[in-house]
Amino acid sequence: MKPTLLVLAAGMGSRYGGLKQLDSVGPAGETILDYAVFDAIRAGFGRVVFVIRREFEEAFRTQVAAKYADRVQVDYVFQSLDALPAGFGPPPGREKPWGTGHAVWCARDAVKEPFAVIGADDYFGRDAFGKLADYLRAEVKSGIPAQRFAMVGYRLANTLSENGAVSRGVCAASADGALQRVVEHTGILREEVGAAAGKKFTGEEIVSMNCWAFTPALFAALDRQFSEFLKSRGGELKSEFYLPEAVSQQITEGAATVRVLPTTASWFGVTYREDKPRVQATLANLVAGGVYPAQLFPSP
């Protein structure tokens, strides 16, 4: 059994100003998502499941996912405002779905094997997918036990934007690599990070970029947590059920363990539209260095 890659692609990218998932950044017109799928395929993932919104299904299928159809199994899950547990409904006036935890919850009937979760508009690096695949294959061999998960951890210095502040979840782990907690820090600027005295961060801090490895055991706990969330906050117009908070709660309750898989890879994304030129230049350099072919998915 090969692991599955679950890609959260329902966000519209309000800060960026458009559907980031369809924007070309590679030298042959690739999207940033193309690099994630390419890395996942060569790491040994056998299936990609996209969580998308129905309103851009046709554009996503034809402009993005059609490139992968003859290379890996591709399936779709739809995140919508009214996709909720029995007995719940959206409050009048609410417009947005319910966050990343909800997006993963929507895949509960589609994913029955060990799986990784990533966002569609981030570059995670070849090393990250290799570590995810190795971990998930080990879980398959061990019989897919109950909630024993993993998270790829990045150096803070490898995740910053040159065009504005970022929010990062700084991780604390035990000596054996088990995640203990994630503390969210907002408004982190590149000039605040470095080895010099007086800097707010050293840059060596391990941060979560929402690059996860799970077994299907996640879904039962997530279902319970989502129902509890809806009971307490389901009447709010902008409340969100976040995946990292749900996982952190499971750790605190002793219901799950999460192993931190450190990577030296650099994360980057298009948080701001001004990030795009740097992303394009970085990818061009990776192609020139032989990390990627000049065209990831050439036409037959």
C-alpha positions in Angstrom: 0.0 0.0 0.0 1.5 3.3 -1.0 0.7 6.5 1.0 -1.7 9.2 -0.2 -1.0 12.9 -0.4 -4.0 15.0 0.7 -3.7 18.5 -0.7 -5.7 21.3 0.9 -6.5 23.5 -2.2 -9.8 25.2 -1.3 -8.4 28.5 -0.2 -8.6 31.5 -2.5 -5.5 33.4 -1.3 -7.1 36.7 -0.1 -3.7 38.4 0.7 -2.2 37.3 -2.6 -5.1 38.5 -4.7 -6.4 35.5 -6.7 -6.3 31.7 -7.0 -2.7 31.0 -6.1 -3.0 27.4 -7.0 -3.3 28.2 -10.7 -0.5 30.8 -10.9 2.6 29.8 -13.0 5.9 30.1 -11.2 8.1 27.5 -12.8 10.3 28.0 -15.9 7.9 25.9 -18.1 4.7 27.4 -16.6 4.5 25.0 -13.6 2.5 26.0 -10.5 4.0 25.7 -7.1 1.6 22.7 -6.6 3.2 20.9 -9.5 6.5 20.7 -7.6 4.8 19.2 -4.6 3.1 16.6 -6.7 6.3 15.8 -8.6 8.2 15.4 -5.3 5.5 13.2 -3.8 5.4 10.9 -6.9 9.2 10.4 -6.8 9.1 9.8 -3.1 6.7 6.9 -3.6 3.2 8.4 -3.0 0.6 6.4 -5.0 -2.4 8.7 -4.9 -3.2 12.4 -4.7 -6.5 13.7 -3.2 -7.3 17.3 -3.7 -9.7 19.1 -1.4 -11.2 21.9 -3.5 -14.4 24.0 -3.8 -16.9 23.0 -6.4 -17.0 26.5 -7.9 -13.5 26.2 -9.3 -13.6 22.4 -10.0 -13.5 22.7 -13.8 -10.6 25.2 -13.8 -8.7 23.1 -11.3 -9.2 19.8 -13.2 -8.3 21.2 -16.6 -5.5 23.6 -15.7 -3.8 21.7 -12.9 -4.7 18.1 -12.1 -5.0 17.0 -15.8 -1.2 17.0 -15.9 -1.0 14.3 -13.3 -3.7 11.9 -14.4 -1.5 9.5 -16.3 1.3 9.6 -13.6 -0.6 9.1 -10.3 -4.1 8.3 -9.2 -6.0 11.6 -8.7 -9.2 12.0 -6.7 -11.2 14.9 -5.4 -13.0 15.9 -2.2 -15.2 19.0 -1.9 -15.1 21.4 1.0 -18.3 23.4 1.3 -20.0 25.5 4.0 -22.8 22.9 4.5 -20.5 19.8 4.7 -21.1 19.2 8.4 -21.9 16.4 10.8 -25.5 15.3 11.1 -27.6 17.7 13.2 -25.5 20.8 12.3 -26.0 23.6 9.8 -24.2 26.9 8.9 -25.5 30.0 10.6 -27.3 32.6 8.5 -24.7 35.0 6.9 -21.7 32.7 7.1 -19.8 32.7 3.8 -16.6 30.7 4.4 -16.0 27.0 5.1 -14.6 26.0 8.5 -10.9 25.9 8.2 -8.1 23.4 7.6 -9.4 20.9 10.2 -12.7 20.9 8.4 -10.9 20.4 5.0 -9.2 17.3 6.3 -12.5 16.1 7.9 -14.1 16.3 4.5 -11.8 13.6 3.3 -12.7 11.1 6.0 -14.6 8.8 3.5 -12.1 9.1 0.7 -8.8 8.2 2.5 -8.4 4.8 4.1 -4.6 4.5 4.0 -1.7 6.4 5.7 -1.5 9.9 4.3 0.3 13.2 4.3 -1.4 16.6 4.4 0.0 19.8 2.8 -1.3 23.1 1.6 -1.5 23.7 -2.2 0.3 27.0 -2.3 3.6 26.1 -0.5 6.9 24.7 -1.6 8.0 22.0 0.9 11.1 20.5 -0.8 12.2 17.1 -1.9 13.6 16.1 1.4 10.3 16.8 3.2 8.4 14.4 0.9 11.1 11.7 1.3 10.8 11.9 5.1 6.9 11.8 5.0 7.0 8.8 2.7 9.5 6.9 4.8 7.5 7.5 7.9 4.2 6.5 6.3 5.6 3.3 4.8 6.9 2.3 8.2 3.4 2.8 9.6 2.0 0.5 6.9 4.5 -2.2 7.9 3.6 -1.8 11.5 -0.1 -2.4 10.8 -1.4 1.2 10.9 -1.6 1.6 14.7 -3.7 4.2 16.5 -2.9 7.8 16.6 0.8 7.9 16.0 1.5 10.8 13.6 4.4 13.0 12.4 5.2 16.5 11.3 8.0 17.9 9.1 9.8 20.6 11.1 11.6 23.5 9.3 14.3 25.9 10.6 12.6 29.2 11.1 15.3 30.9 9.0 14.3 28.8 6.0 10.7 29.9 6.1 10.7 33.7 6.0 9.4 36.2 3.5 11.4 39.2 2.3 8.1 41.1 1.7 6.4 41.3 5.1 5.8 39.7 8.4 4.8 36.0 8.8 3.2 33.9 11.5 5.0 30.7 12.6 4.2 28.0 15.0 7.4 27.4 17.0 7.7 23.7 18.2 8.9 22.3 21.4 9.9 18.6 21.3 11.2 16.1 23.8 14.7 14.5 23.6 13.3 11.6 21.5 11.7 13.9 19.0 8.1 13.8 20.2 6.2 17.1 19.6 5.1 18.6 22.9 3.5 21.9 21.9 3.4 24.5 19.2 3.5 28.2 20.2 2.1 30.6 17.6 4.2 33.7 17.0 2.8 36.5 14.7 4.4 39.4 12.9 7.9 37.8 12.5 10.1 39.9 10.3 13.3 38.7 8.6 15.3 41.4 10.3 14.3 40.0 13.7 15.9 36.6 13.0 19.6 35.8 13.2 22.6 34.9 15.3 23.5 38.4 16.4 22.8 39.7 19.9 19.5 41.4 20.3 17.6 39.4 17.7 14.2 38.1 18.6 14.9 34.6 17.1 18.1 32.7 16.3 16.6 31.2 13.1 17.4 27.7 14.4 13.9 27.3 16.0 11.9 24.4 14.6 8.6 25.6 13.1 5.5 23.8 11.8 4.5 24.6 8.2 1.5 22.3 8.3 3.3 19.4 6.6 1.8 16.4 8.3 1.8 12.5 8.3 -1.3 10.8 9.6 -2.9 7.4 9.8 -6.7 7.0 9.2 -7.0 6.9 13.0 -7.0 10.7 12.9 -10.5 10.9 11.5 -12.5 9.5 14.4 -10.9 12.0 16.8 -11.3 14.8 14.3 -14.9 14.0 13.9 -15.5 14.3 17.7 -13.5 17.5 17.9 -15.3 19.1 15.0 -18.7 18.4 16.5 -17.5 19.9 19.8 -16.2 22.9 17.9 -19.6 23.4 16.2 -21.4 23.1 19.5 -19.3 25.9 21.0 -18.5 28.1 18.1 -20.6 27.0 15.2 -22.8 30.1 15.5 -20.0 32.4 14.7 -19.6 33.8 11.2 -15.8 33.6 11.0 -14.7 30.9 13.4 -12.3 28.3 12.0 -11.5 24.7 13.0 -7.8 24.6 12.6 -5.9 21.3 12.0 -2.8 22.2 14.1 -5.1 23.1 17.1 -6.9 19.8 16.8 -3.7 17.8 16.7 -2.3 19.8 19.6 -5.4 19.0 21.6 -5.0 15.3 20.9 -1.4 15.5 22.1 -2.4 17.3 25.3 -5.2 14.7 26.0 -2.7 11.9 25.5 -4.7 10.6 22.6 -2.0 11.0 20.0 1.8 11.3 19.6 3.5 13.4 16.9 7.1 12.8 15.9 9.0 15.8 14.5 10.9 15.0 11.3 13.5 17.8 11.0 14.4 18.9 7.5 17.1 21.1 6.1 14.9 22.0 3.2 13.7 25.6 2.6 10.0 26.3 2.6 8.7 29.1 0.5 5.4 30.3 -0.8 3.5 33.2 -2.3 2.1 34.7 0.9 2.4 38.1 -0.8 2.2 38.8 -4.5 5.7 40.4 -4.2 7.0 37.0 -3.2 6.4 35.7 -6.8 9.7 36.9 -8.4 11.8 35.3 -5.7 9.9 32.0 -5.9 10.4 32.0 -9.7 14.2 32.7 -9.3 14.6 30.0 -6.7 12.8 27.4 -8.8 14.9 28.3 -11.8 18.0 27.8 -9.7 16.8 24.4 -8.6 16.2 23.4 -12.2 19.6 24.7 -13.2 21.1 22.6 -10.3 19.5 19.4 -11.5 17.0 19.1 -8.6 14.1 19.2 -11.1 13.9 18.7 -14.9 13.2 21.8 -17.0 9.6 20.6 -17.5 8.0 18.6 -14.7 5.1 17.1 -16.6 5.8 17.2 -20.4 2.8 16.6 -22.7 2.7 13.1 -24.2 
